[in-house]
Amino acid sequence: MLRRLARLAVPRLARASSSLAPLDLALDAAQRRPRRTASPALKALSAAVAPLDRPAPAQLTDERLLAEREAELDGLYALLTQPLPALPTRAEREEAFLRIDTSPAAFWARHPVRTAERYALLVRALAVQGELEAARAAFDEIEGATGAPPPLECYAALTHACARAGRPDLAEEAIVRAMGDGHRPTAPLFTDLIGAHLEAGDGPDAAKAVLEIMRHHNVTEDAPTHTAIIQARAQLGAIPAQLFPAQFRVRL
């Protein structure tokens, strides 16, 4: 039975193979046939049409980013080329301090949170208004109200009050107290001390002594300090150049 099936199967396989032969040969021929390439004219046409195609997503993204950056730079340039607002003059600042109601009830009703910055504002306003004792009293409240020693800006406000009142003794006391609280003295404190001496009519020798103290403590001198020295020396009509570093020497 098996042998008969085998004899019957062989012709069928042969017939199947013979029927598939043309397709097989066609496939072999297609594999062996060289692939046609585009003609030079077709290549030239493709190159001409390629720029008209839609850009790739990456290209779109890059162009969008470049456009956004260009817009940002244009906005920054427009901002930088605008004229800067004029800073208030000294007279305008003092006028603003004069308008502040420094009575405790009114001031703290407007500024209910008692911070060191608010106390510095109050002390400076009282200084401009000529209320030295009230300024000192407000300064003495700072540590109890804030739980910390007064910061340097509060000491600067206090020395400013002493300078306007012509009290170099109190200004010097404030500087010593600031150093006792761990603050490094700065030029504005000593400039106020010089101003206090000038207001008291002590003359240029007192200003020179303050400058020597500054240099002894390696305090960086600034333009307002030398302006105060110039004002002191101008009282005698002479300004010795040795008082100033080279970059600050002024010839009158």
C-alpha positions in Angstrom: 0.0 0.0 0.0 2.8 2.4 0.9 4.7 1.5 -2.2 1.7 2.3 -4.3 1.2 5.7 -2.6 4.9 6.4 -3.2 4.6 5.6 -6.9 1.5 7.8 -7.2 3.1 10.7 -5.3 6.3 11.0 -7.4 4.5 11.9 -10.6 2.4 14.4 -8.8 5.5 16.1 -7.4 7.1 16.0 -10.8 4.0 17.6 -12.4 3.8 20.2 -9.6 7.5 21.0 -10.2 7.0 21.3 -13.9 4.0 23.6 -13.5 6.0 25.9 -11.2 9.1 25.9 -13.4 8.2 29.1 -15.4 7.6 31.1 -12.2 10.8 29.8 -10.7 12.7 30.7 -13.8 11.1 34.2 -13.9 12.1 34.8 -10.3 15.7 33.7 -11.0 15.8 36.0 -14.0 14.5 38.9 -12.0 17.1 38.4 -9.3 19.9 38.2 -11.9 18.6 41.2 -13.9 20.6 44.4 -13.1 18.5 47.1 -11.3 17.5 50.0 -13.4 18.9 53.4 -12.2 17.3 56.8 -12.8 18.4 58.6 -15.8 20.5 61.8 -15.5 17.5 63.9 -16.6 15.3 62.3 -13.9 18.0 63.0 -11.3 18.2 66.6 -12.4 14.5 67.0 -12.1 14.5 65.4 -8.6 17.2 67.8 -7.5 15.2 70.8 -8.8 12.0 69.7 -7.1 13.5 68.7 -3.7 13.7 72.3 -2.3 10.0 72.6 -3.0 9.2 69.7 -0.7 7.9 70.2 2.8 10.8 70.5 5.4 11.4 67.6 7.7 10.0 67.9 11.3 13.5 68.5 12.7 14.0 71.3 10.2 10.7 72.9 11.3 11.7 72.6 14.9 15.1 74.3 14.3 13.5 77.1 12.4 10.9 77.6 15.1 13.6 77.8 17.8 15.6 80.2 15.8 12.5 82.4 15.4 11.8 82.3 19.1 15.4 83.2 20.0 15.4 86.1 17.5 12.2 87.4 19.0 13.7 87.2 22.5 16.8 89.0 21.4 14.7 91.7 19.8 12.7 92.2 23.0 15.9 92.3 25.1 17.4 94.9 22.7 14.3 97.0 22.9 14.4 96.8 26.7 18.1 97.7 26.9 17.7 100.7 24.6 15.0 102.3 26.6 16.1 105.3 28.7 16.6 104.4 32.3 14.2 106.0 34.8 15.7 109.0 36.6 16.8 108.3 40.2 15.3 110.5 42.8 17.5 113.4 43.9 18.6 113.9 47.4 16.1 116.6 47.9 13.3 114.4 46.6 14.4 111.6 49.0 14.4 114.0 51.9 11.0 115.3 50.9 9.7 111.8 51.0 11.1 111.2 54.5 9.5 114.4 55.6 6.1 113.2 54.5 6.3 110.0 56.7 4.2 110.1 59.8 6.7 109.0 62.4 4.4 109.0 65.4 4.5 105.4 66.7 0.7 104.8 66.5 0.5 106.0 62.8 3.8 104.4 61.6 3.2 101.0 63.1 -0.5 101.0 62.0 0.8 101.4 58.5 3.6 98.8 59.0 2.2 96.3 61.4 5.1 93.8 61.1 8.1 95.2 63.0 11.2 94.2 61.1 14.7 95.6 61.1 14.1 97.2 57.7 11.0 99.0 59.0 13.0 100.3 62.0 15.7 101.5 59.7 13.1 103.4 57.7 11.7 104.9 60.8 15.1 106.0 62.2 16.1 107.6 58.9 12.8 109.5 58.7 13.2 110.7 62.2 16.8 111.8 61.3 15.6 113.9 58.4 12.9 115.4 60.6 15.5 116.4 63.1 14.2 114.1 65.9 17.5 112.6 67.1 16.3 111.4 70.5 13.2 109.8 69.0 15.5 108.1 66.4 17.7 106.8 69.2 14.7 105.5 71.1 13.4 103.7 68.1 16.8 102.2 67.5 16.9 100.9 71.1 13.6 99.0 70.4 15.0 96.9 67.6 16.5 94.0 69.5 13.5 93.6 71.7 11.1 93.7 68.8 12.9 91.5 66.4 14.8 89.2 68.7 18.1 89.9 67.1 20.8 92.7 67.4 20.3 95.6 65.0 21.7 94.9 61.5 24.3 97.2 59.9 21.7 99.1 58.0 20.0 100.2 61.2 23.4 101.4 62.6 23.9 103.3 59.4 20.5 105.0 59.9 21.5 105.9 63.5 24.9 107.4 62.5 23.1 109.4 59.8 20.8 110.8 62.5 23.8 111.7 64.6 25.5 113.3 61.6 22.5 115.5 60.8 22.3 116.6 64.5 26.1 117.4 64.7 26.7 114.8 67.4 30.1 113.1 66.6 30.2 111.7 70.1 27.0 109.8 69.5 28.0 108.7 66.0 31.3 107.3 67.4 29.4 105.6 70.2 27.2 103.9 67.5 30.2 102.7 65.5 31.7 101.2 68.6 28.4 99.5 69.5 28.1 98.1 66.0 31.6 96.6 66.2 30.6 95.1 69.6 27.6 93.4 67.9 30.0 91.8 65.5 29.6 94.1 62.5 32.6 95.1 60.4 32.5 98.9 60.1 31.9 100.2 56.7 32.7 103.5 54.9 29.1 105.0 55.3 29.4 104.8 59.1 32.7 106.8 59.1 31.4 109.2 56.5 28.6 110.0 58.9 31.1 110.5 61.6 33.0 112.9 59.5 29.7 114.7 58.6 28.9 114.9 62.3 32.2 116.7 62.9 31.6 119.0 60.0 28.1 119.8 61.3 29.6 120.5 64.8 32.2 122.8 63.2 35.2 120.7 64.4 37.3 121.4 61.2 39.4 119.3 58.9 41.7 117.9 61.6 38.8 115.9 63.1 38.0 114.6 59.6 41.6 113.6 59.0 41.6 111.7 62.3 38.5 109.8 61.2 40.2 108.9 57.9 43.3 107.6 59.8 41.0 105.4 62.0 39.4 104.0 58.8 42.7 103.1 57.4 43.8 101.6 60.7 40.8 99.3 60.5 41.2 98.5 56.8 37.9 100.1 55.9 37.5 100.6 52.2 37.2 104.3 51.4 34.6 105.4 48.9 33.7 108.5 47.0 31.3 109.9 49.7 34.1 109.6 52.3 36.5 111.6 50.2 33.8 114.1 49.4 33.4 114.7 53.1 37.1 115.1 53.4 37.1 117.6 50.6 34.4 119.6 52.3 36.5 119.6 55.5 39.7 120.7 53.7 37.8 123.3 51.7 37.1 125.1 55.0 40.8 126.0 55.0 41.1 126.5 51.3 43.6 123.7 50.8 43.3 120.0 50.0 46.6 118.1 50.5 46.9 115.3 48.0 48.5 112.9 50.4 45.1 112.4 52.1 43.8 110.5 49.1 44.8 107.3 47.3 45.9 108.0 43.7 42.6 107.1 42.2 40.7 109.6 44.4 43.0 112.6 44.2 41.2 115.7 43.4 42.8 118.9 42.2 40.9 122.1 43.0 
